[in-house]
Each structure stands twice: as structure tokens, then as C-alpha cells.
């Protein structure tokens, strides 16, 4: 059950146009030490769940 839920959430998350467009920017920001991995993940999750990150 949990595996099915996790898989569906993962697929839905990574197929959202907003996430697709922001994912690479966040990856680059992490690689350039401009953003922590935690902050990048939080930003993407907030975007996914419709919360303001500012």
C-alpha cells in the first residue's frame, strides 16, 4: 500500500509543469552552493502544494 502511494506521489510530482520548469534551476542552485539541498526541496514541495515560498 505505502509503496503504491509513494510511487503515485512521485510520478505526479515529477510530471507537474511547474516542477519540471523549476527542478533544473534548483539543481543548479544547489550545485553552485547558492541554495542548500533542503531549501531546494522545500521550495519545490511548497510549489507543488501551492504554498508561497517567500
C-alpha positions in Angstrom: 0.0 0.0 0.0 2.7 2.5 1.0 4.8 1.7 -2.0 1.8 2.4 -4.3 1.1 5.7 -2.6 4.8 6.8 -2.7 5.0 5.8 -6.4 1.9 7.7 -7.4 3.0 10.8 -5.4 6.5 10.7 -7.0 5.0 10.3 -10.5 2.6 13.1 -10.0 5.2 15.4 -8.5 7.7 15.0 -11.3 5.1 15.4 -14.0 3.8 18.8 -12.9 4.8 21.5 -15.4 5.8 23.9 -12.6 8.1 21.3 -11.0 9.6 20.4 -14.3 10.5 24.0 -15.0 11.9 24.7 -11.6 13.7 21.5 -10.9 16.8 22.2 -13.1 17.1 25.7 -11.7 17.0 24.3 -8.1 19.6 21.6 -9.0 21.9 24.2 -10.5 21.5 26.5 -7.4 22.4 23.5 -5.1 25.4 22.6 -7.3 26.6 26.3 -7.2 26.2 26.4 -3.4 23.5 29.1 -3.8 20.9 27.0 -2.1 21.0 24.1 0.3 19.5 20.8 -0.8 17.0 21.1 2.0 15.9 24.6 0.9 15.7 23.5 -2.7 13.5 20.5 -1.8 11.3 22.8 0.5 10.9 25.3 -2.4 9.8 22.5 -4.8 7.5 20.9 -2.3 5.9 24.3 -1.5 5.4 24.9 -5.2 3.8 21.5 -5.6 1.5 22.0 -2.6 0.6 25.6 -3.7 2.3 27.5 -0.9 4.2 30.7 -1.2 7.9 30.2 -0.6 8.7 33.9 0.1 
